[in-house]
Amino acid sequence: MKKIVLFLCALSLLTFSLHGQETVVKTAGRKILVNDAPYFIKGICYHPVPKGKMKRDFTTLDQDLLLMQEAGINTIRVYEPIDDKEVLDKLHQAGIKLIVGFGFNQGGVYDIESGTVLDYVKKYKSHPAILFWELGNEYNYHPEWFGGDINQWYTALNTTAKAVSAIDSLHPVATAHGEIPTEEVLKANPNIAIWGVNVYRWDQPGSLIEEWEERAELPLYFSEAGADSFMAAEKDEYQAGENQTAQADATAVILDQIFARKDRVNGVALFSFTDGWWKAGNPDQQDQGGWAPFSTGVPYDGAPNEEYWGIVDIDRKKKKAFFIVQKKYKNQ
């Protein structure tokens, strides 16, 4: 009986440590503040899909969190909500904050179209792992999802952001935009407190910060930036095929670009933590993507090979980029 009482006391203390003190996230000028202290995102995009599967799975979470801590990661960004308190508790215990992404149409499960995003916010708004809510992911590239009229998305975005803010005063609402939004888009979305930008300008994302400062006085962070570890074609000293050196070199330059301006930006969620074998072909093997070389701004081949973006591979073996992230994040 004594052991049971001690266990219940320990459990009670853990619950209090998780929820006894509210975490307040807000914005001030261009800054994100956590309990009134500036917060710099040393982040990673995280969507763990096991080998041979097509759906996200957190069976490797404990291993992943240890690797994230080793790399100096303090924030993860997910593309769909995590409806599992145990997972959220483990993130908090590991000292890692969460940017919760919501899709427009997720079959009525915590999505924007159905309004069930509000149910999720109500359920988890007091959890200390939450950094902020994020609506959509570069939807500006897909007007076809909105009947050819992207303004339908911006209307839904602004309306939902207002509704979320009305029920949660502890966390701001963000969106992840493909590249820098226009002045018209910013004016159409006054309820967005933080702007994330998915930026692939070779290895030179820093120029966007200067453009942003001329356009807005809101907090900015890089919701995606990075490079994959496959060269679709030879470029300079980088040979075609799997090339971890190219990824590591690009990652180093990209992070240097952002960290050199850390007083003017709120950090980065590097894309991504692990390779995704589910994205471009047979999920039982790693496939090359179908992009033509030098058709995009992805370093250094202009081809985003979707299954090679991790800083660790599908078996959690560290790539060369992992050690770059570790060095850069732990020095900030």
Secondary structure by P-SEA (a helix, b strand, c coil): caaaaaaaaaaaaaaaaaccbbbbbbbccccccccccbbbbbbbbbbbbccccccccccaaaaaaaaaaaacccccccccccccaaaaaaaaaacbbbbbbbcccccccccccccaaaaaaaaccccccccbbbcccccccccccccccaaaaaaaaaaaaaaaaaacccbbbbbbccccccaaaaaacccccbbbbbccccccaaaaaaaaaacccccccccccccccccccccccccccccaaaaaaaaaaaaaaaaaaccccccccccccbbbccccccccbbbbcccccccccccccccccccccccccccccccaaaaaaaaaaaac
